[in-house]
């Protein structure tokens, strides 16, 4: 409350991709909370997992499974809470930031402020680290396409095949034909 008052704000937010694992406790602990779920193209997410080696999901197969399971959990949460959840696509937020932020403001019942478009220039209340270093940068459209240069055709086919159903539910399209990952490959992964 003191921080909100000192900053002249009336609501606060927390962005952490790891919160997907805690949606049920958050819903119970914060019964009046509104949730904004940002979905990102699974190929971009898996590419990030591979590049950063963040635990689970450090190859195309396990990364695709992780994305699929996390987004399925988010979709179920969204279906349960209905109007308390706003879903945005990361790519839309990066490419059309102003319109997406207007949607967020409408959802939260707050006024849009042009300063929101310059968030990278604002002070942050978290300590920068290797894991969150991109959080403090302005949106970069190249991040929405980077996976196309980094992933092999085989990796894309694996990711597309494992995530196609949920991709369709979240506005993404596979780039490759449906493919059944052989059991030998599954064991390898």
Residue, then its C-alpha position, 0 to 999 in steps of 0.5 A: x500500500x505504501x509503494x502504491x501511494x508513493x507512486x500515485x498508483x492504485x493497482x499493482x501487477x506481477x509478470x512471471x512466466x513461472x506463475x502458471x504452475x501456481x494459478x489455483x493458489x493465486x486464484x484462491x489467495x487473490x480472489x479479486x485479482x484479474x489475470x493477464x495471460x500472454x501466450x507466445x508462439x511455441x516455436x519462439x518459446x522452445x527456441x528460448x528454452x534451447x538458447x537459455x537452457x532453463x531446466x525442462x524444455x532444452x530440446x524441441x520435443x521436451x520444450x514443446x511438451x512443456x509449452x503445450x502443458x502450460x498453455x493447456x493449463x492457462x486455457x483451462x484457468x481462463x475458461x473457469x474464470x471467464x471475464x477475470x482473464x484477458x489473453x494476449x498474444x506476445x506477438x500482438x503486444x510487440x507489434x501493436x503495443x498501443x492497441x494491446x495496452x488499451x485493451x489491458x487498460x479497459x480490462x483493468x478499468x484504468x486510464x491509458x497513459x502514454x508513459x506505458x509505451x515507454x516502460x523500458x525507461x521507467x524504474x523497475x522494482x525488481x533486481x535485473x538478472x540473467x533470467x529477466x534481462x529482456x524485461x527491461x528492454x523495449x519490445x523488439x519485433x525481431x524477437x517474434x521471428x528469431x525462431x525462424x532463423x534458429x530452429x531447424x526444419x525438423x525442430x519446427x516439425x516436432x514442435x508443430x506436431x506436438x502443439x498444433x491443437x493448442x496453437x489453433x486455440x491460441x491463434x497460431x498456425x503450424x508451419x509444417x505438415x503433421x508429423x508423428x515423432x517416432x518412439x525411438x526419437x521420443x526415448x532419445x529426447 
